[in-house]
């Protein structure tokens, strides 16, 4: 689930042209270094799943089941 959330968030940000660490941090409400670590680290830490869920919610995203065509969609 954490990998799917990370992919969803990264895809959403990239689709909007938000790619620099500073811009990513501002978009998700975290310091740039913390945002970059959360979205790119290879070894997961305790609390990462909850943090990713909070970021997705903040961006208005929800992760849809894997059997659908789209990995993310905007909450309406």
N, C-alpha and C positions, 0 to 999 in steps of 0.2 A: 504494500500500500504506500509506503514512504517513497519508493522509487516512482510509482505512478504519480503521486502528488508532486514530486520534484520535477518530473518531466512536464506535467501539466502547467505548473507555475512558470517554468523556464520558457515553454512554448508560448504561453500567453504574453509574457513580457517581451520576448523576441518579436512576436507578431506586431507589437506596438512600438517597436524600435527602441525598447529599453534594454540596453546591453551593457553599459558601463557599470562598474561596481557602485559608484555613487548614485547613479540613477536607479539601479535595482534596489539599493538600500532605501532611497527616498520613497520608491513606489510601494515597498512592502513594510515600511515603518521600522526598519532596523538600521543600525550603523552599517556602513558599506562592508567592512571586513566580516561582520557577523552574518550578513545576508549572503555574501559570497561563500562563506564556509557552509552555511546551511544548504545552499542550493548546489554545491559542487563537491563536497567532501566524499571520500570513498568509504570511510569508516563511520558508521552511524553512532551517535551518542544518545544517551538517555534523554528523552524529551524532544528529540528531533521530529517524531511523528506528530506530536501535539503542536509543535511550532509550525510545521508545514501545513497542518490543518487550519491553524489560525491565519496563516498567510493567505491560503486559498480563500478562506472566508472573507478576509479583508479585501481581497481583489474581486470578490463577487463570483468566485468560481466554485463549481462542485465537480467532483470526480464521478464520472458515470461508470457503470459496470463494464468490464472488459469486452463483453459481447456486442457492444454498440459501435457505430461507425466513428464517433468522435470521442476523443479522450477528455475533452473539457467542453463546458458550455457556460455561458453567462447566466447567472441567476436573474430571473425577471420578477 
